[in-house]
Amino acid sequence: MLFLCLSILCSVLVSVWLKLARRFGLDVPQMVAWNYLAAGSLVALVLHPSLAPLRQPDAPRFAVLALAVLLPAIFLALGTSVRHAGIVRSDVAQRLSLLISLLAAFVLFGQLPTPRMLAGLALGLLALAAMVWRGRATRADGAAAWLWPLVVCVGFGAIDILLKQVAAAGIPIAASLQAMFALALPVALGFALLARSRSGARFTVRSLAGGLLLGVLNFGNILFYLRAHVALPNDPALVFATMNLGVVALGTFVGVLAFRERLSRINATGVLLAAGAIALLTLA
C-alpha cells in the first residue's frame, strides 16, 4: 500500500504545483514542456526501456503520435482547470475520465455492459454534472469554471483509450512512455512558444526548475502506480479503486482546507457520487 499512497500523493501534488505556479511567477506552458524533459529522462534512467517493439511494422505509431500531442495539450488544460475550477473539481474530473473509456468499450470495442457497469456510468455522469455545476461560489470564473473540467475529463478519457490501443499492440509500458515523452517535449515547447508570442512571457530558469519538479512528480505518480500493480498482482481492481478514490479524497482535503476552495452543496454531492461511481465500476 506504500506505493499506492506515494502515487496518490504525487498525483495530487501535480495539481497543487500547477495551482501554485502563478503565485511563484512560473509560466505553466514552460513548466509542462520541461516536465517532459525530466519525466523522459527518469524513464530512461529508472526503467531502461527497449524501443525495439516500436520499430516493428505493426507498431501503433499513429496512437503514439496522437498521445504525443494530446499529453501536453491536456496537461495544459489541467493547469487551466486547476486555476479556474480548483483542485477538487479538476482532480475529480480527471478521475471520472474512466467514463469515456467505458463508453468507448461499449461503442468501439463491443464490450457488453452489465447492470453494475450501467449503474456506475449513470452515477458517474451525475457526478460529473454536479461537479461542473456553477453555483454562486463559482460564477466569478464564468464558463471556464465548468468548461475546463469537462475538457480534462474528455481529454484524459481519450488518452486512456489510446494507451489501451498501444498496450493491446504488445508495446511495453516503459517503451511507450519513453517514446511519448520524447515526442511530447517538442510539441509542448511549440505550445510554450505559441503562448510566449501571445503573452510575451520569457523563458526563465525559474520556470525550467518548476517544470523539472513537475516532471519528477509526474514520473513518480506513474512509477509508484506501476510498482503498486507489481506488489499486488492479484488485486488490480483494488489498486485501481484505491488510486482513484484516494486522489478524489486527498484532492478534496487539500483543495478545501489548504486552498479554501468553495464547494456548493451540489458540488460536494458530486464528489460523493464520483466516489460511488468509481467503486461501482471497479467492482464491475
PyMOL commands that set and color helices and strands:
alter all, ss='L'
color gray80, all
select helices_A, chain A and resi 2-20+22-24+28-47+52-55+61-85+87-95+98-107+115-131+136-141+144-168+173-199+205-231+236-258+265-283
alter helices_A, ss='H'
color red, helices_A
deselect
rebuild
show_as cartoon
